[in-house]
Amino acid sequence: MRFRTRRGSRPPAARRRIPLRKRLLVRLLSVSALIAVCSVAATAWLAVTTTTSALKEEQGQDLAVDNSILAELSGYAATHPDWSGVHRTVRDLADRTGRRIALTTPDRALLADSAPRGTPLPPRPAAGVDPLRTDTYSETGAQLSGIDPRAVGPYLLPARERAELAALADRDQRCYARYGIRVTVTRTPSGRPVLADTDGGDPAGHGLTGCDDGRLSAPTPTESRALDALSGLARPCLRQAGLAIGDRPLFPRYEPGAKDHFGGGPLLAKLAAAQGGTVRAAQGCVLTARRTQLEPYVAPAAELFLGIGDRNPSRFDMSPANKAKVVSAAGLVLAVTVAVTAAVAVRLVRPLRALTEAAQAPPERHVRVPVTTRDETGILAEAFNALTERRERLEAQRKAMVSDIAHELRSPLTNIRGWLEVMRDGVVEPDPGLLDSLHEEAVVLQRIIDDLQDLAAADAGTLRLRREPLPVPELLAQVAAAHRVAADAARVTLVTEADPAAWLDADPVRMRQVLGNLVSNALRHTPADGTITLTARRDGADAVLTVADTGSGIAPEDLPQVFERFWRAEKSRSRRTGGSGLGLSIVRQLVAAHGGTARAASEPGTGSVFTLRLPAGEAPGEEP
């Protein structure tokens, strides 16, 4: 956008040079460079962080693989009395995981190794493999402590007992199903079936005694023999711990939630609490007895060595070549960003300079800015053009208002001056008729000045209103009574129709002035035998007042200007037919001061309707 200006007409402010650091182009370039640097730094940081996270994730996956190796070897030890056949298992695990796996006795005697013979072992073992003292195995991957649950030893059920328990479990499952309880059957490493509901709990907790006769939870002959042996191993320790257990069975029934699976935990806890002993001591006796019982059935403890040993985890370190690539990419991004920003900045600054030149032009030139874009700059240009147009209209209105005020004041002042001069010269004697005429001219002059004062106060926001509850029917009656004589003289019928429920919280003097101006305006434009109707009604939270006449009406092109100051439909500007031209302007200002609106509707030849909508008030004593 460019504007041609006359040489030498540019004001001094336009010739001032803007400091380099404050220029928009320099600021945009600086911001873009900062953004580019931050973007490159953030990208580099993200790349390093992502790579490091990937390495850590890989290390975590390696740890999970190592735990799976340990869990599988612990399961082998739990189901075999020695390590004699572990070589094949070690080789399969090494092939599947890519690890070097070695097993040794606690004194470093080699049991099995996936590496070639003679390969030295890592300096320290990765873990110990002992099914009776494990802390790494669980079926869900969580870490447990105690005895590997796969070490069952003498609790391993024969085929006949398994079949019997399976039949009982199937019977109970069907029984629960008849009551709408979904039950699943799982088998422990010993071959015993276990029932569990959808929440993983014991279905017996639902209170259906008809589906649980105790046969499924009763120990089988194999389990009874093993439990009797376990009780015999635990009794000396329990007695030494101060618990009088007598000859009662320590494991009366199968309980899936108990650590020993046969109710010994809860029973021993009750005994310890009743006899003043410690539960931990009782549980320790049972755990020691179980380890003693299972020891002949499991492989001895061993040490596990893995290929990664205890080496330090990998650390991400950027090579010089990678650093050079990052620096080159950063420089390229910076150069492209600066170039693009410079091009965009030039396009942005050019219309802004045009706007500046237009704004600094003299007011009489009224420069318009061409709108070539629809972005923020284009919107700014449109706003500038609109502002210029408003300034032109305001200037025209100001000039017209000064001319109108001069015209309105000149006529009465000229009449008064003329008659005073002829009376001073003795040409005319002051008689009552002449004095009445001069007084009328003074009243007209005073009315114009009062109207201008009201408009000035309304424009400045200093118009004072003395609000009070005001019944609208009474207001209309007062206005009609004040203009009854003038209406009768003009042979115009004045009618009022008011809703008794219509009230206002308003200044009664100002409201009478508003309606009086409307009625006076209607009387000037209503011919003989016409009608002026004042109505009022309640419309929700508003009160609607209308002044309708059957006069000549207003032309459509003049209707938007009826509330302008000094506007008259007659171009002759005669006060006898058009008044002072301030009455309707005062109406709009006073209604707006009360928080309302004024509207005009008219059709030529049918009359006009002026509608006032104001916030309704409440009658005294009426609850809001």
Disulfide bonds with the S-S distance in Angstrom:
Cys175-Cys211 1.85
Cys237-Cys285 2.10
